[in-house]
């Protein structure tokens, strides 16, 4: 059923003038999926609080909850289309009222790690591209059919969402930057063999494929305690993504895999000055497939001990600096590109080996232990 629902959503988006490719389809379905998920999450927390004799304070005010503006229900449990907005009214509400309200959450949040902050960032960066309020109504009706209640449902939805991300990788417009083949990621995760309690970092996280696979790898460990699960939720996975679309998709991808408030920052990783990095900033494991082939400006290069315009080598320096002593890393870099001698010199003790053959070309994998 879920797969057919996703197909139905894409069929509507293909008729939409504001959406031109698979990238747009994934972007637009992502923000709607997020709001549907948020509604389910809030209701679950409210029920848990009630069972404990407590009162739950909803993040969203009543007019902005999914059940109010998107899917008001009748007594039969189905959407009441007499009460639900559609056409220009729906489009104008989303663009002029809902998005500004949600963006304001960034200012109200206590810190960047909260769900409130993520809501504010997502709706400050993404735009509604669905110009027809009637198409938007059709899509909302399909989204409302999806359920996030059980782990089985989340698991199925996460696989379907991964398939959409994979399609983005074949859609042109640099779509490949959002997707790394999952067999390659799994192999890299197995090589570094993360443990519960270790921190895992991807400074070029794209759609968060490495973090999601590492989470799946760890949560299947036998005899996990409540503390272990809390550690996986709150203090294990960290990422940074520069581009707005990839940032939103990364958040949604991690949520569908089971992480409620992902520690993903929306920033330019290479804008950090490596001289400012302290021990508390470092991670046990680095997993990444950074962009290569790009050129960085002179002022960005000043943040690195080895000056080079090649994006991949700047990222490699960044990852080496952000790895804890005794940590492990696995990174995809461009093949047949000689690494600067000074860079190899400063990291030679950390390099285990460079593999010149892997599942995607042209690429090489760098594995190292500090």
C-alpha positions, 0 to 999 in steps of 0.5 A: 500500500505504501509503495502505491501511495508514493507512486500516486503522490509522484503522479500528482507532482508530475502534473505540477508546474512548479515541480520539474524533476525527481529532486523536486518530487522528493523535496515536496513530499519530504516537507509534507511527510515531515508534518504528517510524522510530527503529528503522529509523534505529538499524538504518541507523546500525548498518549504516553503522558496521559498514561503516566498521569501527566499533561503533554504540551504540544509543540504546534498550536491547534490551527497549525496541526496536521489534523486541523489544516491538512486532514480534518476528520469526520465521525467516520475517521475519513477526511472531511472535505467540507471542512478541509481547505483546498484550491487557492485557500489551501495554497495561500494558507501554506505559503503565507501562514503555515511556513512563516509560523513554522520558521519562527520555531528556530527563534523560540528553540532553546538550542540547535539540538531540539526538534523545535530548532529542526522545524524552524530550520527546515521551514526557513530553507525549503519552499512550497513549489506546489502552485496548484492548491488542488494538486496540493490537496490531492497530495495531502490526501495521499500523505494522510494514508501513510502511517508511522505508528509501528516500527514495521511501518517506519521500516517500510517507509524508510526503504521507500524513501531511500528508493526515492533518494536513489532515483534522485541520484539518477535524475541529473542536476547533480542528483548523485551528490545525495546518494551513495550506493548502499552496499558500499556504505554497508561495507564501510560501516562494517570495516570501521565496526562502530560500538555503542557509545562511540560518536559517528560523524559525517561532515558532508552528509547529503541524505544521511545515508552513512548515518542511517546505515550506521544506526541500523548496524548498531540498533540490531546489536543483541541485548541493547539496554534502555540507556543504549537506545537513548545513546543512539537517539541523542548522542551518537550520530552527527552530521553537517550539510551545506545545501538546503534540499539535502539537509531537509532530506537528511532530517527526514531520512533519519526520522524515518529510520527511527531517530526523532531529533537528528543532530544534523547542522545546516552549515558549510563544513569547510567554513570551519577553521581547523585551528579552532578545533578542540578535543571536545569537538572530535569524534570516534568514527568518521564516515563520508563521501564528500563532494570532489571536483569542486574548487574552493575560494582562497578565503576558505582555503585559509582555514586549512594547514595545506592550501588547495582548491580541491574540495576532496582534499580539504574535506580529508584534512577536515576529517583527519582533524575531527577524528579522536586519537584512537578513532577510525575513519572510512572516506570515499575520495576521487580515484587516480588523483594524487593526494598532496605529499604534505597531506599524506605526510601528516596522516600517514600513521593514520592510513591503514590502506587505500583501496583503488577498487570499490563499488563506485567509480571513479573513486577510492576508499581511504581507511585509517585509524589514528 
